[in-house]
Amino acid sequence: MTETPVRRLITVLAVPTVISNLISTLYNAADTFFVGQISTSASAAVGVALSLQSVIQAIGFFFGQGSGNNMSRQLGHHDEKTAEILASTGFFTSFILSFILMVPCLIFLRPLSVFLGSSETILPYAEDYMFYILLSSPFMASSLVLNNQLRFEGNSFYSMIGLTVGGILNLFLDPLFIFVFGMGITGAAVATAISQIVSFTILLVLSECIGTVRIRWSSFRPSARMFSMIMNGGLPSLCRQSVASVAMISLNNAALPFGDAAIAAMAIVNKIGNFTNSVLIGVGQGYQPVCGYNYGAGLYGRVKEGFWFCVRSMSVFLIVLAVIEYIFASPFVGFFRDGDAAVIEIGAAALRLRCFTLVLSAWMMIGNMLLQTTGKMWRASILGFLRQGIILIPLVWILPPFMGIWGIQIAQPLADLISFVISIPMTMSVVRWMDKAGKEQAQI
């Protein structure tokens, strides 16, 4: 971690992480594709449920990133015992908390579905789908904890295996349960639940057999100190994920007056955006263990080199991707809901608008990873809130009364632009601090 050339190291760590994220994204994308063959309302129901899944993922990322970030720094200090306590506390707390959250959500499933943005025609599909997603929520969240912990140990390849097997399994089970067994949207949810449990089992076995840090019940020591460390490393991820869920709920409810087609279209655009984010986040996550180890060791030059490498490479990637998405926006949307002209028209316009600010995500995401991994909790959390929360949510409610459906379609790119401007000084202050600290070290 501290000697291998930075660019090569990040690439080696990022490739399996990108694959893991892409496979994880396939879970919901596969459901969207196959359920889209049923009806527009069923397709919209998967979009409504996405906000619930974001909450579950927020728990997993909070405890996974929180324990993993600190684990990497503790391993850099050669403190394996504290790393094990962090890993065990993060894992077991995530599972218990997800289970506690699952119970009231199942009891109040109908009002929850309405709150998340279901119309009368979407509601039956949303209830059927979310019931089984909730049943698997403890395994879904804990899988993300294990995945992040393995990655922060430098075992990105093995962290990829569990999610990859589950994702591929879901691709086969979806059409089997939906069409062959005639279970409809319930089949999609059951397939996803089974796949999540399989991923969880594989990751748990790999963590025990391959992982540097073991998960032990005897090391589960919930304390103010442990939770403080986890919060310091995981709060930015919790902010990003939880506020994304609130934004999706707001988006669904704002789109309700425009019909099921609008909800389905914006859900599909979010799915397409998730594939882009999977690559971007994967590269950032490949950078995080390098950043954590080297920051803990005081090797600030390597931290900066990795940061600029990720920003430049992802900027080039996003520019190319933006051109492709702009040209083929209609076929991309139509792939998930072919035959519904209204869905394609609304979705293609929203996708093309997002292409104009897509490149800005490179700076915002990698900068957020830098702040989070170096322990700048509050700045990283604020950046996490900005793009999907503080700015986007008000825009979603303010613009449509004046602009109609265009207000919903343009809200995200406008939020990206404003967030980018704010993020520049917040990130550069840390880069400049490392410049100064590095020069002082050289003089000593």
N, C-alpha and C positions, 0 to 999 in steps of 0.2 A: 504493500500500500504506500510506502514512503520512498521506494526506490525505483520501481518500474516507471518508465516514461509515461507521463500523465495522459497523453492522448490515447496511447495504446491501452492503458489501464481502464480508462473510461469506456472506450469502445468495447473491450472484453466484458465489462460489467453491464453495459447498457444493452447490448444485443439480446441476451436472454430476458432482461427486464422488459424491453420493448415487446418481445414476443409474449411474455406473460400478460402484459397489459392488453395487448391486442386480443389474446385469447379470452381474457376476462370480459372485454367489451363484446366479444362474440356471443356471450351468454344472452344478453338482452337483445343484441342485434338479430340473433337467430330467431328469438321469440317474435320480434317485430316482423321479420320476413315471413315466417310461416303463419303467424296469426293474421298478417295482412291479407292472406288468401281467404280468410273467413269473411271479414267485412271491415268497413271503415271504422265503425264503432269499436270493434274488437281491437283494431290496430291502435286506436286512441286510448283504449284501456291500458295497454302496455305502456304507453307514454305517461298516463296518469300514475301508474305504479312505479315509474322510474324515480319519482321524488321520494317514495318510501324506501326504495332500494338505496338511494343516496344517503338516507339517514343511517341505514344499516352499515353501509360502507364507511360513513363518517366515524362510526364507533370503531370499526376495524382499523382504519387509517390512523385514528387518534392514538390508540394503544400500540399499533404496530410501528408507526413512525416515532411516537413518543419514546417507547422502549428501545427501538432500533437505533435512533439517533444517539441516545445516551450510551447504548451498548458499544457503538463504534468508538466513541470517545473513551469509554472505560477500557476497552481492549487496546486502544492506543496508549493508555497509561499502564497497561498490563494488570488491570484489576479485574480478573475473570470472575471473582465471587460476586461483586456488585453487578456485573453484566448478567449473571445467571438469575439473580434476584429480580432485576428489571424485566428480563424475559418472562419469567414465571408469573410475576405480578401482572404484567401487561396481558398475557394470554388468558389467565383465569378470570381476571376482572372483566375482560371483553366478553367472554362466554356468559358469565353470570349476568352482566348488565343487559346483554342482548336478550337473554331469556326473560328477564324481568320486564323489559319493554314489550316483548312479544305478547304477553298475557292480556294486558288491557287493549292492545290493538286488535286482537282476535275478538274480544268481547264487544268492542265498539266498531266493528269492521264497516258496517253500513255508513254511519256518520263520518267515519274516517275517509271512506271512498268519496263521499260528497265534498268533504273539506279539501281533498286533494285535487278536485276539479272535474269530477264525473258529472256528466249530464244524465238525464233519465234513460237515454238509450245506451250510454256507456256503462252505467252503474252495475247491471248484472254481470257484465264481463269483468269489470274491475274487481268486484267482490270475489268471484271465482278464482281469478288470477292471484290476488294478493293473499288469499287464505294460505295457500301452500308456500308462497314466498316467505310469509311470516313464520311458518313452521320451521323453515330451514334457516332463519335469520341468525341464530347463535353460531351455526356452522359457517355461514357466509362471512360474518364479521371476524370470527377466529381464524379463518383461512387467510384473510388479509393480514392479520397479526403475524402469523407464522411466515407468510410470504415476505413481509417486510423485514422480519428479524433475520431470516436466512440471507436476504439480500444485503443487509447492513453488515453481516459477518463476512461478506465477500463471496457468498455461495449463490450468486445470481442464477447460475445454470440450474441448480437443484430447486430453487424457488420457482423456476419456470415450469418444472415438470408437473407439479401438482395441479396448477391452473390449466396447463395445456391438456392434460388428460381429461379433466372435467369439462373443458370447453369443447373438445372433440366429441366426447360422449353426449353432450347436450345437442350437438348438431345431428346426431343419429336418433336420439330419443325424441326430439321435437316432432319430426314428421311421423314417427312411429305411433306416438301417443295421440297426436292431433288427428291424423287422417286414417291410419290403419285401425287403431282402437276406437276411433270416433269420439274422442274425449274433448275435442274442440280446444278452447283457450285453457281449460283446466289441464289438459294434457301438456300444454306448454309449460305451465307452472310446475306440474309434477316432475317433468323432465329437468327443469332448472334446479328444483330442490334436490333431486337425486344426484345430479352432477355436482352440486355444491358440497354435498356430504362426502362424495367420493374424493373431491379435491382436498377437503379438510383431512380426511383419513391419510391420504398420501403425504401431504405436507407434514402432518404430525409424525409419521414414521420416518420421513427424511430428516426432520429436525432432531429426532432421537438418534438416528444412525449416522448422519452425515454432519449435522450442525456443530459448530464450534462451541455454542452455548446450549446447554440442555434445559428442557422444561421440567421442573420438579415441583410437586405439590409442597414438599418441605421447604422450597425456596419461595413459595407464595407468601410474601410478607407485605400486605397492604399497610402502608404507613404514610404519614404526611410527607416524609422525605422522598419516598419512592414516587408518590403521586405528583409531587412537585416537579421531580425530574421528568416524569412522563409528560406532564402538562407543558413543561418548557420546550420539549422536543416535538410534542404532538398537537398543541393547540392550533398552530397555523393550518395543519391538515384538517382538523375538526372544523375550523372556520371555513375553509374552502369547500368542504363537502356539505356541511350543514346549510350554509348559506346558498349553495347551489340547489339544494332541495327546496328551500324557501322560494328561490327564484323560479323553479319549475312549477311549484304550486301556484305562484302568482301568474306565471305565463299561462297555465292551463285555465285558470279562472278568468283571466283577461280575454282569452280566446273563446270562451264559452258563447258570447253573443254572436260569434261568426260561424258557429256550427261545429259538428264533429270533424269535418274536413280540416278546419283550421287547427284544432287540437292535434289531429293525426299528423298533419303536415309539419308542425313545429316539433313534434316528438321525433319525427323522422330526421329532421335537420339536426336535432340534438344527437341522434344516434350517429349520424355521419361525422359530426363534430367530435364525438367521443373517440372515433378511430384516430383522428388527428391528435387529440389530446393524449391518446395512449402512447403514441410515438414520442411526443414532446415530454410527457411525464416520465416515460421510460428512460429517456436520455438523462433527464434531471435526476432520476433515482439512481442511475448508474454513476452520476457525479457525486451524489450525496455521501456514500461511504468513503470515497477518495477525499472529499472535502472534510468529513468528520475526522478521519484518521490524521490527515496532515494538519488540520487546524489544531487538533489536540496536541500534535507533536511540535507545533510552532513553525511549520514549513509553509509560510504564507505565500511564497512564490508559486508553489505547486497548486495551492487553492485558487489563486488568481488565474493561473494558466488554464486550469480546467474550466473555470467559469467562462473565460473568453472563448475557449474552444467550443463549448456547448452553445453559447449564444450565436457565434458566427455560423456554425454548421446547421443549427436549427433554423436560422433565418433564411439560409439558402433553400433548405428543404421546404419551408413553408411558402416561400415565393413560388416555387415550382408547383407545389400542391394547389395553391390558390388559383393559378392559371388553369390547371386541369379541372378543378371543381367548378370554376366559372363557366368553362366551355361545356362541360357535361353535367351541369346542374340538373336538368330535367330527367335524363336517364338515371342519374343516381337516386333521385327521389322516387322515380317510377319503379325502380327495382324493388322497393319495399311495399309499394301500393300501386301496382300497375292497373290501369283501367279507370282510375278515378281522376278525372281531369282537374277537379277543384283542388285536390290534395297536391297534385304535381305542380299546378300553377302557383299556389301559395308557397309551397316548400322550395321550389326552384328560385323564386324571387328572394326569399330569406337567405338561402344558401349563397347566392351571388353577392348579396350585400355584405355578408360576413367575410367574403374573400378579400375585400378591400382593406380590412384591418387584421387579417390572419397573421401576418408576419410579426405583428407587435407582441404576439403571445410568446415568442421566443425569449424576449427580454424579461417579460413579466413572470413567466414560469421559472426560468433558471435563476432569476434574481430572488424569487421567493424561496427556492430551494437553498440558495446560499445563505439567506438570512435565517432560515429555519435551522439549518444544520450547524451554523456557527453560534446558535443560542440567542439570536436576536428575536425573541419570541413575539414581542408586541409589534414590532415593525412587520414581521412576516405575517402576523395575524391580521393586521390592518390591510395589507396588500391582498390577503386571501378574501377579506370581506369586500374590498372595493369592487372588483370586476363583476362578481356574481351577486352582490348584495347591496351595499350602500348606494351604488350608482344604478345598477340594472333594475332592481325592484321598483324604485320610484318611476323610472322611465317606462316600465311596462304598464304602469297604471296611468301615468300622465299623458303619454303620447297618443294612445288609441282614440280617446274622445275627439282629438283634433285631426288625426291622420287616418283613422280607421285601421284596417288590417296592416297598413304600412307602418303604423306606430309600433306594432308588435314585431314586425320583421326587422326594423332598423334599430331596435333597442339594444341588442347585443353588440353590434359593431360600434355604436356610439359609446356604450359603456367601456368597450375595449380601448377606444381612443383616449377617453378621459383618464382611465386607470393607468395607461401607459405613461402619460405626462406626469402623473403624480408619483409613479414608481421610480422614475429616473433618479431624483436626488436621494431617495431613501436607500436605494441599492448602492449608488456611487459613494455614499458616505462610508460604507463598510469597506469598499474596494480601496478608497483613499487611506483609511485607517491601516489596512494591511500593507499598503505601500510604505507608510511611515514606520510601522513596526518592523518591516523587513529591512529598511535602511538602518534602523537602530541596531538590529541584530548583526548586520554586516559590519558596523563600526566596532561592535564589541569583539 
